[in-house]
């Protein structure tokens, strides 16, 4: 595997990891936070809320699968 592919594979594993739904959820939360902030709405609360919800969903999914 060439160095560029190893580099891209590392970043994919680092960002996505075992659960791609958490990575997508974080990206969506970042986009919505940016849109709120751009509209002048206080959006500081959105990312912590998203992290708590995504963590809960990920733990629920892992506990059901027996992982």
C-alpha positions in Angstrom: 0.0 0.0 0.0 1.5 3.3 -1.0 2.0 6.1 1.6 -0.9 8.2 0.4 -3.4 5.4 0.8 -2.0 4.5 4.2 -2.4 8.2 5.2 -6.0 8.3 4.0 -6.8 5.0 5.6 -5.4 6.3 8.9 -7.6 9.4 8.8 -10.7 7.3 7.8 -10.1 5.0 10.8 -9.4 7.9 13.1 -12.5 9.9 12.1 -15.0 7.2 11.4 -13.8 4.4 13.6 -16.2 1.6 14.3 -19.4 3.5 14.0 -19.9 5.7 10.9 -23.3 6.9 12.3 -21.5 8.8 15.0 -19.2 10.5 12.5 -22.2 11.5 10.4 -24.1 12.8 13.4 -21.1 15.0 14.5 -20.8 16.4 11.0 -24.5 17.2 10.9 -24.3 18.8 14.3 -21.4 21.0 13.2 -23.2 22.1 10.1 -26.4 22.9 12.0 -24.4 24.8 14.7 -22.7 26.8 12.0 -26.0 27.6 10.3 -27.5 28.7 13.7 -24.4 30.8 14.5 -24.5 32.4 11.1 -28.1 33.4 11.6 -27.2 35.0 15.0 -28.8 32.3 17.1 -26.9 31.2 20.2 -25.8 27.6 19.3 -23.3 26.7 22.0 -25.7 24.1 23.5 -26.1 22.1 20.3 -22.8 20.3 20.1 -22.8 19.1 23.7 -26.4 17.9 23.3 -25.5 16.1 20.1 -22.5 14.4 21.7 -24.6 13.1 24.6 -27.3 11.9 22.3 -24.9 10.2 19.9 -22.9 8.6 22.7 -26.2 7.2 24.1 -27.2 5.8 20.7 -23.8 4.3 20.1 -23.8 2.6 23.6 -27.3 1.3 23.1 -26.3 -0.1 19.7 -23.2 -1.7 21.1 -25.0 -3.3 24.0 -27.6 -4.8 21.8 -25.0 -6.3 19.5 -23.1 -7.8 22.3 -19.9 -6.0 21.4 
